[in-house]
Amino acid sequence: MKPLLTLDLDIAFVVNFERTNWFLRPKLTYALTDSWKLSAGGEIYRGQDDSQFGFLESNTTAYAEARWSF
């Protein structure tokens, strides 16, 4: 029998050193059972106003998810 991993953390990080702007996408997933999973995460944009991620800073967001598999 394979053990169930109940907690999973994913992190994606992108940085542009020339313009000092960055993007972070954390996601935390918790498996309640084999069928039910809960997730929470977000997308965070930061940088100077004239940089790629600075331009997207107003799109920073968070989310939560409940997933049932059968």
N, C-alpha and C positions, 0 to 999 in steps of 0.2 A: 504494500500500500504506500503510495506517495504522500508525504506530509503536505498539509495545506499551509502555504505561506499566507499569513493573515494581513500583513502590512507591507505595502510597496510604495517606495518614493522614487519618482522620476523628476529629474531636473534637466532642463535645456537652457544653456546660457550662451549668448552671442555678444561679443564686444568688438567695437571698432576703436582701436587705440589712437588712430589719427584724429578722430573727431570726438573722442570720449563720449560715445553713446553706446547703450547696451539694451539687451532684451533678455528677460528671464521668464521661463515657463515652468513653474513647479506644479506637480500633481501628486497627491497622496491618495492611495487606494487601500481600503480595508475590506477584507473578505469576511463577511458575517458567517456565511455558510458556503457550501460548494455552489449554490445557486444565486445567492445575493451578494452584491458588492456595492460599497459606498465610495464615492470619489469626490474630492474637492481640489480645486486648483485655480490657476489664474494665468494671465499674461500681463507682464509689467514692462512698459517701454519707458526709457529715460534717455535724455540727451539734450543737446543744444537745440534751440528752435529751428535752426536751418539744417539739422542732421536728419538722417532717415528715421531713426527711432524717436528722436525728439518730435518730429512731425506727427508720429503716431501716438504720442504720449496720451492724448485724449481718448485713445482706444483701449487703455488699460482696463482690465476687467477681471472678475472672479466668477467661479461657477461651482455648483454642487450637482452631483448625479447619483441616482440610485439605479442599479442595473440588476435585472433578473434574467437568468439564463436557464434554459430547459433542454 
